[in-house]
Amino acid sequence: MEKRIKRIEIFLVVTLFLVVLGIALQMKQISISARPAEITAHQADSVKSFTDYLGVDDLNKTVFSIREYYQKRDYEALYNLLGEYAHAQLSVDDVEDGFKNLRTATGEIITYAYSHQEYLAYSDEADWFNVYYNCRYEIGNGIIRLKYRCVGKSDIQLVGMNITLEEI
């Protein structure tokens, strides 16, 4: 009986440790992102520009909306910025849970500025891009990374938002 109690105690201590570790990691970085099934290198075009699909003004409007909804804690509006591809993989509750934890770690978004874009690959019949913004929060500095899925110029979807706190 004592051995069984010891095993239960050990199990509880290990479980508690893993929960605390998970919370600490979530506070460092929360990633809300739908991921493609597989990303492979595009053979035809090795370098593409995201601005071929979406203009800088439209991109800045998206980041402005993210900041506005983040400040207002309007998680459903943040979810609605995501495209159908992301909606198939995430729920409003997923986005709300992630951003509530993130908001505790970062505070409000004070300023942001475009940094660069990165062409990831051609996969799932679409071009995939990351667009980066340097960001200053109430608590420190970090990066906002937006992931886009582009199926031609008529179907451009935001499929992920990753907000990272890098410096306190």
C-alpha positions as a Markdown table, in Angstrom:
| # | Residue | x | y | z |
|---|---|---|---|---|
| 1 | Met | 0.0 | 0.0 | 0.0 |
| 2 | Glu | 2.8 | 2.4 | 0.9 |
| 3 | Lys | 4.5 | 1.7 | -2.5 |
| 4 | Arg | 1.3 | 2.5 | -4.3 |
| 5 | Ile | 1.0 | 5.8 | -2.4 |
| 6 | Lys | 4.6 | 6.7 | -3.2 |
| 7 | Arg | 4.0 | 6.0 | -6.9 |
| 8 | Ile | 0.9 | 8.2 | -6.9 |
| 9 | Glu | 2.9 | 11.0 | -5.2 |
| 10 | Ile | 5.6 | 10.7 | -7.7 |
| 11 | Phe | 3.1 | 10.8 | -10.5 |
| 12 | Leu | 1.5 | 13.9 | -9.1 |
| 13 | Val | 4.8 | 15.7 | -8.6 |
| 14 | Val | 5.9 | 14.9 | -12.2 |
| 15 | Thr | 2.5 | 16.0 | -13.6 |
| 16 | Leu | 2.6 | 19.3 | -11.6 |
| 17 | Phe | 6.1 | 19.9 | -12.9 |
| 18 | Leu | 5.0 | 19.4 | -16.5 |
| 19 | Val | 2.0 | 21.7 | -16.1 |
| 20 | Val | 4.2 | 24.5 | -14.6 |
| 21 | Leu | 6.7 | 24.0 | -17.4 |
| 22 | Gly | 4.0 | 24.1 | -20.0 |
| 23 | Ile | 2.6 | 27.4 | -18.6 |
| 24 | Ala | 6.1 | 28.9 | -18.5 |
| 25 | Leu | 6.6 | 28.0 | -22.1 |
| 26 | Gln | 3.3 | 29.4 | -23.1 |
| 27 | Met | 4.1 | 32.7 | -21.5 |
| 28 | Lys | 7.3 | 32.9 | -23.5 |
| 29 | Gln | 5.6 | 32.3 | -26.9 |
| 30 | Ile | 2.1 | 31.6 | -28.0 |
| 31 | Ser | 1.7 | 30.6 | -31.6 |
| 32 | Ile | -1.7 | 30.6 | -33.2 |
| 33 | Ser | -1.1 | 29.1 | -36.6 |
| 34 | Ala | -2.7 | 26.6 | -39.0 |
| 35 | Arg | 0.0 | 24.5 | -40.6 |
| 36 | Pro | 0.1 | 23.1 | -44.1 |
| 37 | Ala | 0.2 | 19.3 | -44.3 |
| 38 | Glu | 3.6 | 19.4 | -46.0 |
| 39 | Ile | 5.8 | 22.2 | -47.3 |
| 40 | Thr | 8.2 | 21.5 | -50.1 |
| 41 | Ala | 10.4 | 23.7 | -52.2 |
| 42 | His | 8.8 | 25.2 | -55.2 |
| 43 | Gln | 10.7 | 24.1 | -58.3 |
| 44 | Ala | 9.6 | 26.9 | -60.7 |
| 45 | Asp | 10.2 | 30.1 | -58.7 |
| 46 | Ser | 12.8 | 30.1 | -56.0 |
| 47 | Val | 12.2 | 33.7 | -54.9 |
| 48 | Lys | 8.7 | 35.3 | -54.7 |
| 49 | Ser | 7.5 | 38.4 | -53.1 |
| 50 | Phe | 4.4 | 38.6 | -51.0 |
| 51 | Thr | 3.7 | 42.1 | -52.4 |
| 52 | Asp | 3.0 | 40.4 | -55.7 |
| 53 | Tyr | -0.2 | 39.1 | -54.0 |
| 54 | Leu | -1.1 | 41.8 | -51.4 |
| 55 | Gly | 0.0 | 45.5 | -51.4 |
| 56 | Val | 1.8 | 47.1 | -48.5 |
| 57 | Asp | -1.3 | 49.2 | -47.6 |
| 58 | Asp | -3.5 | 46.2 | -47.3 |
| 59 | Leu | -0.9 | 44.4 | -45.2 |
| 60 | Asn | -0.6 | 47.4 | -42.9 |
| 61 | Lys | -4.4 | 47.5 | -42.5 |
| 62 | Thr | -4.3 | 43.8 | -41.4 |
| 63 | Val | -1.7 | 44.5 | -38.7 |
| 64 | Phe | -3.5 | 47.6 | -37.6 |
| 65 | Ser | -6.7 | 45.4 | -37.2 |
| 66 | Ile | -4.7 | 42.8 | -35.2 |
| 67 | Arg | -3.4 | 45.5 | -32.9 |
| 68 | Glu | -6.9 | 47.0 | -32.5 |
| 69 | Tyr | -8.6 | 43.7 | -31.7 |
| 70 | Tyr | -5.7 | 42.6 | -29.4 |
| 71 | Gln | -6.1 | 45.9 | -27.4 |
| 72 | Lys | -9.9 | 45.4 | -27.1 |
| 73 | Arg | -9.5 | 41.7 | -26.3 |
| 74 | Asp | -11.9 | 41.0 | -29.2 |
| 75 | Tyr | -10.7 | 37.4 | -29.8 |
| 76 | Glu | -13.6 | 36.5 | -32.1 |
| 77 | Ala | -12.6 | 39.4 | -34.4 |
| 78 | Leu | -9.0 | 38.1 | -34.4 |
| 79 | Tyr | -10.3 | 34.7 | -35.3 |
| 80 | Asn | -12.4 | 36.2 | -38.2 |
| 81 | Leu | -9.2 | 37.7 | -39.7 |
| 82 | Leu | -8.0 | 34.2 | -40.3 |
| 83 | Gly | -9.0 | 32.5 | -43.6 |
| 84 | Glu | -10.9 | 29.3 | -44.2 |
| 85 | Tyr | -7.8 | 27.1 | -44.1 |
| 86 | Ala | -7.1 | 28.2 | -40.5 |
| 87 | His | -10.8 | 28.0 | -39.5 |
| 88 | Ala | -10.7 | 24.3 | -40.5 |
| 89 | Gln | -8.0 | 23.7 | -38.0 |
| 90 | Leu | -8.7 | 26.2 | -35.2 |
| 91 | Ser | -11.7 | 27.2 | -33.2 |
| 92 | Val | -12.6 | 30.6 | -31.7 |
| 93 | Asp | -11.8 | 29.1 | -28.3 |
| 94 | Asp | -8.3 | 28.1 | -29.4 |
| 95 | Val | -7.6 | 31.6 | -30.4 |
| 96 | Glu | -9.1 | 33.1 | -27.3 |
| 97 | Asp | -7.1 | 30.8 | -25.0 |
| 98 | Gly | -3.9 | 31.6 | -26.7 |
| 99 | Phe | -4.3 | 35.3 | -26.8 |
| 100 | Lys | -5.5 | 35.6 | -23.2 |
| 101 | Asn | -2.3 | 33.9 | -22.1 |
| 102 | Leu | -0.2 | 36.0 | -24.4 |
| 103 | Arg | -1.9 | 39.2 | -23.3 |
| 104 | Thr | -0.9 | 38.5 | -19.7 |
| 105 | Ala | 2.7 | 38.1 | -20.8 |
| 106 | Thr | 3.1 | 41.1 | -23.1 |
| 107 | Gly | 0.5 | 43.7 | -22.2 |
| 108 | Glu | -0.7 | 46.0 | -25.0 |
| 109 | Ile | 1.0 | 46.4 | -28.3 |
| 110 | Ile | 2.5 | 49.9 | -28.3 |
| 111 | Thr | 4.1 | 50.2 | -31.7 |
| 112 | Tyr | 4.9 | 48.0 | -34.7 |
| 113 | Ala | 6.9 | 48.4 | -37.9 |
| 114 | Tyr | 7.4 | 46.2 | -40.9 |
| 115 | Ser | 10.6 | 44.2 | -40.9 |
| 116 | His | 10.7 | 41.7 | -43.8 |
| 117 | Gln | 8.9 | 38.9 | -45.6 |
| 118 | Glu | 10.0 | 35.4 | -46.3 |
| 119 | Tyr | 8.8 | 33.1 | -49.0 |
| 120 | Leu | 8.4 | 29.6 | -47.5 |
| 121 | Ala | 7.5 | 27.3 | -50.3 |
| 122 | Tyr | 4.9 | 26.1 | -52.7 |
| 123 | Ser | 2.7 | 23.4 | -51.0 |
| 124 | Asp | -1.0 | 22.3 | -51.1 |
| 125 | Glu | -1.4 | 24.2 | -54.4 |
| 126 | Ala | -0.5 | 27.5 | -52.7 |
| 127 | Asp | 2.5 | 29.8 | -52.1 |
| 128 | Trp | 3.3 | 30.3 | -48.4 |
| 129 | Phe | 4.8 | 33.4 | -46.9 |
| 130 | Asn | 5.8 | 34.8 | -43.5 |
| 131 | Val | 5.6 | 38.5 | -43.0 |
| 132 | Tyr | 7.5 | 40.0 | -39.9 |
| 133 | Tyr | 6.9 | 43.1 | -37.9 |
| 134 | Asn | 9.1 | 44.3 | -35.1 |
| 135 | Cys | 6.9 | 45.2 | -32.1 |
| 136 | Arg | 7.1 | 47.0 | -28.8 |
| 137 | Tyr | 4.7 | 45.8 | -26.0 |
| 138 | Glu | 4.1 | 47.3 | -22.6 |
| 139 | Ile | 6.4 | 44.7 | -21.1 |
| 140 | Gly | 9.1 | 44.4 | -23.7 |
| 141 | Asn | 10.0 | 43.9 | -27.4 |
| 142 | Gly | 9.2 | 41.2 | -29.8 |
| 143 | Ile | 8.0 | 40.1 | -33.2 |
| 144 | Ile | 4.6 | 39.7 | -34.9 |
| 145 | Arg | 4.8 | 37.0 | -37.6 |
| 146 | Leu | 1.9 | 36.6 | -40.0 |
| 147 | Lys | 1.6 | 33.5 | -42.1 |
| 148 | Tyr | -0.2 | 33.7 | -45.4 |
| 149 | Arg | -1.5 | 31.1 | -47.9 |
| 150 | Cys | -1.8 | 32.5 | -51.5 |
| 151 | Val | -3.8 | 30.5 | -54.1 |
| 152 | Gly | -3.4 | 33.0 | -56.9 |
| 153 | Lys | -4.1 | 36.7 | -56.5 |
| 154 | Ser | -7.8 | 36.2 | -55.7 |
| 155 | Asp | -7.5 | 33.8 | -52.7 |
| 156 | Ile | -5.1 | 35.2 | -50.1 |
| 157 | Gln | -5.6 | 33.9 | -46.6 |
| 158 | Leu | -4.1 | 34.8 | -43.3 |
| 159 | Val | -3.6 | 31.4 | -41.7 |
| 160 | Gly | -1.4 | 32.2 | -38.7 |
| 161 | Met | -0.4 | 34.9 | -36.2 |
| 162 | Asn | 2.6 | 34.4 | -34.0 |
| 163 | Ile | 3.3 | 37.0 | -31.4 |
| 164 | Thr | 6.6 | 36.6 | -29.6 |
| 165 | Leu | 8.1 | 38.4 | -26.6 |
| 166 | Glu | 11.8 | 38.4 | -27.0 |
| 167 | Glu | 13.2 | 41.1 | -24.7 |
| 168 | Ile | 11.9 | 42.3 | -21.4 |
